[in-house]
Every structure is written in C-alpha cells, then in structure tokens.
Amino acid sequence: MEIRLGTDLVYIPRIEDAVQRFGDRFLQRIYTRAEQQACGLAIDQDGDRPQAQSVTVSPGVIERLAARWAAKEAVVKALGTGWRGIGYREVEIQRQPSGAPWVCLSGPMAHTLAATGSTYQWQLSLSHDGHYAIASAILICLP
C-alpha cells in the first residue's frame, strides 16, 4: 500500500480577481459544468450562463470556487505530477450525497491509473475562512 498527500492553500481574492478579469472564459477553462453548478453558478440547459452571471458572482460562490481550485491543486500534488499532462477540467471535484467531496479524474491520467491494475481511493477535505481556502487530498494506492 502506498499513501500520497497533497495540500494547497488559495488566497480567495485571487480567484475573485480572475473571475472579474476573465469572466466566463476563466470559469470554462478551469471548472467543469458540474463543478460550476455545485458552486452555485446558474447554467441553462444548453450549458450557457446568463450574461449577468458570467462576471458577477456572490462571495459564497467565489469561496466554493477557490476551495475547488485548492482541491484540484492538492490532487495533482498527491498524484506527484503537478499539472504536467493534465487539464484543469480533467480533475473534477464533486460532492457525494452525504456532502463529502470526492475526486473524479478523466483524460490521460485516469487511463494511466486504470492501466496499473491497482485500486485507488481518495480522501479529500476542503475548507475556507476569511481570505483563504485550503484543501488536502490523500491518495491511497492498493495493489
């Protein structure tokens, strides 16, 4: 058995600045549609956002986006790869029905992990307070 840990701390105003500066382009590049919805962003059936939502979002939404950013960073740190060869949207942070966060990988890294024949389990913790969001990811690799 192998255990890997990744942790990341994000300055929430940095994420707020990126949303204000780049708007929907930033959101679409970093977050999946499911993540955006889970954070409280309005998306219609076609996957588009009402124009007013593309730049202006509430502080609670920004905090949730920042926590997911930290979680994505913590996951790639636990993988030991950094972002090399992984797209931001290939690391998706979702919630289980219980509310606990979980990691869903897609793309080349997901295929690489599946090809090893090992079983992988993730433990993920997210939090935010004041101007900071933090996340820790533990990857448990079972042969």
N, C-alpha and C positions, 0 to 999 in steps of 0.2 A: 504494500500500500504506500502511496505517495500523497503527501498533503502540500498544497501550494497556497500561498496567501498573497492577496493584492489589496492595497488600500489607496484611496485617493481623497484629497480634500479640495473643494472647489469654492472659490470666492463668488458668491451668488451674484453680486453686481456685475461681474464679468460676463455671466450668461445673459443677464438683463441687457447689457450693452450690446451683445451680439444679436439678440432678438430685435432690439430697437434699430440697430445699424443695418442688418441684413434681412430682417423680417422672415418671410416665408422661405426664402432661399436657404437660410441657415437651418430652419426647422426641418425642411425636407431633406437636407444633406445629412443631418445628424440623427434624427429620430424617425422611427417607423410610424406609420399611421396609427397603429395600436398604441404606441407609446404616447403620441400626441393626444389621443383621446383619453388615455388613462390619466394624463396630466391636467385634463380639463379644457383642452382646446377644442373648439367646435369644428367639426368636419362634416360636410354634407355627404349624401350617398355617392356622389361622383368622386369623392376623395378630395374635393376642393374646400377651402376655408372661406367664409365670408370675408370680404376685403378688410373690414374693420378688425378682424381677428388676426390678420397677417402680421401686424406690428405691435398692437396694443394688447397686452395680456396682464392679468392681475398678479399681484405679488405671490399668491399661493401657487399659481401656475408656474411662475419663474422658479420658486423653491423646488417644486417637483421636477422640473426640467433639469435644474442644477444637480439634484440628487441622482437622477438617472445618468447625467454626464459623469459624475463621480463613480457611479456603479460600472459604467462601460469601461472607464479607465482602470478601475480595480480588477475587472475581469481580465483585460488584456495583460495586466501585470501578473495576475495569477497564472495565466497561460504561459508567461515567460517570453512572449513575442513582441510586446508593445503593439503598435498599430501596423507594423510591417506585414503587408499582405492581407490585412483585414480592413473592411469598410466599416464605417461607424454604424450603419444600419444592419450589419451582419451580427452585431451584438445587441440583442433586444432585451430590455428589462421589462418584465410584466409582473402582474400580481396574481397569486393563486386566489381561489375563492375565499380562503381564510384571511387574505390580506397580505400574506407573506410574499416578499419579492422572489422572483425566480429568473434564471438566465435561459435565454433561448438563442443558440448560435445557428447561423446559416452560412452558406457560402463555403469557400475552400477550407476554412478552419474546422467547420463542423464535419466535413468529409474526411479531413485528416484525422480528427479524433475518432470518428467512427471506424476508420480503417485499422486502427491499432488493435481492435478487438477487446479493449479494456472497457470497464464501466466507469462512467464519470458522474459524480454527484457534486452539486453546487450548494453552498450556503452563502447567503447574501444578506447584508444588513445595510440599510440606508437611514440617514438622519440629517436633519437640518435645524439650525438655530441661529438666529441673528443673521449675520452676513455669510455664514458658511454652511456648506453641505458636505457630508462625508459618507463614504461607502467602504465596506470591507467585503471582499469576496474570498471564499475558501473553496478550492477545487480539490476534491478527494478522488484520487485515481485508484481504482481497484482492478487488479489483474484478472 
